[in-house]
Amino acid sequence: MLRPFAPSLALASLLVGFTAAAQAVPAGRSVVLTGKAGESPLIYLAPGTVTAILLDAPILRESVQVEGRARFPVFVVGDQGVTLSPAVALGTSERLALRVTYREGSPASVVFLLTGQPGAADGVVNVSRPQQTFEACRVELSATRDRCEALAKELEALKARPAALSPATVALAGFVDKDGMRGEEFRQGCFKARGGELHPVRCWGVGGPTWSVVVLEVSNTGGEPWAPAWAEVTPAGGEPRRARALLSGQAGIPPGGVVSVAVEVEMPAREKPEEWLEALHAVRVCNGDASRCLSVPEVTL
């Protein structure tokens, strides 16, 4: 219902805290949405008049957007409506878009077109959506379920992806500098390894200015799987300390299986490449309760 242009700032304070669930809907013009493409109800505004657009369901407050926001000194978004008033009159040919998105239901959103009409403005506009039939609800629920299942599959696929690795990421992370890195095979250390049913097939390492990595290709000859959980390194004549990181080719090594295990160790800064992989250490890799461990007494880090 269009009413004569008149100031009504008192109406603003009344409608800002208004929620349809708690109070009766004020009288005003009614708009029933159909959900058809291109549907954009007109809302008539005028300076000095506060217009309240009241919806019949909760909206996403952060989704509300209005074209020409600076032109509205009064612009308040509530849980189920928008209250606004322009600073100056809108032209009869102007159409400023006001987009509102519902929290749920269909149609999911609506675009109101704000315009002007000399001598009159909307005070209250009650907006409602048609009641959904059982079949419409069933179709919407099915579509929502399909979207959720698709998102769940996408999430699992993302979790399954290995961390992005490339020479560029290694360089940007500062793990190598202009001198690169140094590699070496620890044949003597592998020969002296102890671990019962766990045997290193091959031992080798790489080193840089502030780090070293020992890679053990471990064979499990026992009857139970072995899952490496932590590692420690002990410098010659020093105290053992936990490795900075332990990575395995898979969660556990099955009986008869061979898996590569990498132990990363933080080292004191070494300026000269010839100092890399020179300090004698012992390396021990264990399962969670340390009941099954593999010890390699002589590797250089």
N, C-alpha and C positions, 0 to 999 in steps of 0.2 A: 504494500500500500504506500503510495507516495503521499507525503504530507507537506504542508507549507514550510518553506525555509524558516527556521527559527533556531536560536542558540539553545543548546541542551547539554552543557558541560556536566550538569548534575547526573545526566544519564550515563556519562562515561564512568564515573566512580561507581555507579550501581552495577554496570555490566562487566567491569574489569574482573571482578571476583566471581562472576556468575558461572555456575555449572548447572547444566540441564538436569543432571541426575538428582540434584538437591532442591531445585526450585521449579515452579511452574514456568513454562515458556511464555515470555511476554508476547503480547499481540503485535503483529506486524505483517509485513508481506511474506508470503510463503513461496519457496522455490523447491520443486521436487526434481531431483536429478534423474536422468534416464540412463546415463552411461554411454550414450551414443557418441560416436566420434565427432569432434568439433564442437561439442556442447560447451557454451561459455555464457552463463547467465550475466546479464547487465546489472550493475549495482550503481545507483545514483548518489553522488556525493556533493556536498557543498561546504564551504568554509563556515565555521561557527556551529556546524551541526555534527555531532558524533554519531557515526553509523556503526551499529553492532551486527556482525554477521555470525549468527548462532547455528552451529551444526549439531546433528542428532547423534554424533558418535565422537569419541576421542580422536584427536589429530596429532601428527608429529609436529610439535611446536618448532623444532629446528628446521623443518622443511618449508615453512611458510616464507614465500618470497613475493615482494611487490616491486613492480616497475616504477622507477622514479621515487625511491624511498625518501630522498631529501625533501620531497614536496609534502610529506605527511608529518607534521609536528606531533600529532596524536597517532600512535601506532602501537597497539598492545595486543600480544598474542596470548590467548589462554589455552586451557586444555581442550576446549570444545568451541572455540570461536576466535574472531578477530575484531577488535574495536579500532576505528580509525577516523581521521578527519583531515582534509587537505588545508594547506595554508592559504591557497588562492583557488578560485573557481576553476574547475575543469571544463574544457570546451565540449560542446555537444558532439563534436566529431572525434574527440579523444577517446582512446581505449587503452587504459593502463592495466596490464595483466597482474592479477593476484592469484598465485598458485598455492593450493592447500592440499596436503596429502593426509589421508586417514591412516590410523594405525592398523586397521584391518577392514575387510569387507570390500564390496564392489558397488560402484566404481571406486578404484583405489585413490583417485585424486580428482580435483576439479580446478578449472581456471575460471575465475571471475573477471569480468571486464569492467573496470571502474571508469565512469564517465560523469558528465554533468548535465543538468537540465535546469534552466533558469527558473527560480522561484520555488523549487521543490528538491527534496532529497530523501533517501531512505533513512528511517530511524532504526528499525529492527528488521532484519531479513532472516527468517527461519528457513534453514536449508535441510532437506531430508533426502534420503535415498529410498527407493522402493524396497519393500520387504522381499527378501530372497526366497525363492521356492526351495523345497527340499532337493530337487534335482540340481539347481544351481549351486547350492551349498556342497553337494556331493562332488560335482565337477571341480569346484574350487579347491576342496580338500584333497582330491586326487592329484590336481596339478601341484599343490603345495608339497604333498608327499613326494612326488617325482622330483621336484626341485631339491628337496632336502636330501634325497638319495643320491642325486647327481653331485651335490656339493660334498657329501660324505665320501664318495668315490674319488673326487678331485683332491680332497684333503689327504686321503690315504696315499694317493699317487705322489703328492708333494712330500709327504713324510718319507716315502720310500726312496726319494731321490738322494743321491750322495751329495755331500757339500761340494759347492762349485770349486773346482781346482784348476789352476792353469799357471804356467810360468809367470804370467803377468801378476796374478794375485800374490804369488810368493814374493816377487820383487817389490810390489807395493807395500807388503806387510813388513818389509825390512829384514826378511830372513836371509837375503843375500845382498851383497854389494858388488862393486866393480870387480872384486876378486872371485866372485862366484861361490862355489862350495867344493869340498874335497870328499872323495869316496875311497873306501878301503874294505877289503874282505878280511874277516877275522878267522882264518883257518885254524890257528893254534888254539884260540879261545873255544871254538866249537868242539875241538877234539877233547878238551878237558872238561866239558860241560857235564853237570850232574843233575838228574831229575827223575830217576827211576824209570817209569814208563814213558817219560817225556824226553825226546831226543831232538836236538837241533840238527836239521839237515844241512843248513847253510847259515852262516852268520856274516853280516856285513854292516857297514855304517856309512853315514855321510855327516859332514860337519861344516859349520860356518863360523862367523866371528863370535857369536854369543850362544851357540847351541850345538848339540850333537844328537844324532838319532842312531839307535842300534836296531837293526831289523833281524829277527830270528824266524827262520822257517821251521816251525815246530811240528814234529811227528808224534802223534799220540798212539802208542802201542798197547795201551791198557784197554780194559773192558768197559770203562765209563767215559763219558764226554768230559772234556776239560775246558773251562771257561776262564781265561786270564782276566783278573779283576784289578790288580795293582802291581806296581813294580818299584824296586828300589835300586839305587846304585851306590857303590861304596868305593871311594878313591883309595888308592894304595896308602895305607897308614892312617886313613881318616875314618869318619863316622858315616854310617849309611844314611841316605836321605831319599825321600820319595821322588820318583820321576815326575816331571811336570805333566806328562800326558802318556797314555797307553792306548794304542789303537790296534784293533784286530781285524783281520779280513772277514771274520764272521763272529757271531756271539759266542760260539763254542766249537771246540775241535772234537769231532766224533771219533770213536775208536777206529784206528786205521787211517785217520785223516791227517792231512798236512795243511797248516794255515800259517800265514805270515803275521807276525806280531811286531809292532814298532814301538820302541821305548824312546820318548823324547826327553832330553835332559838339558836344563839350563846351565850354561857354563860361564865362567868369568870371561870378560871381554879379552879377545886375543887378536891383536892387530895384524900379525903375520900369518898368512895361509899355512906356512910350514909348521905352525904350532897346533893346527887343527888335527884332531884324531891322534894326539900324542900322549895324553895323560892316561895312565893305566887305571882301570876300574874293574870292579866286579858288578855284574848285573844279575838280579834275581826277579823272576816273574812268577806270581802266585795266583791261585784262585782266591775266592772271597775269604775263606777261613784259614788260608795258608797251609791246608792239609796236603796240597800237591803243588810243588814249586819246581821251577827249572832254574838252575844256577849256572851262569857262565862266568868263571873266575877271572878270565883275562881278556878284556876288550880295551881298546884305546878310544878315548872320547875327547 
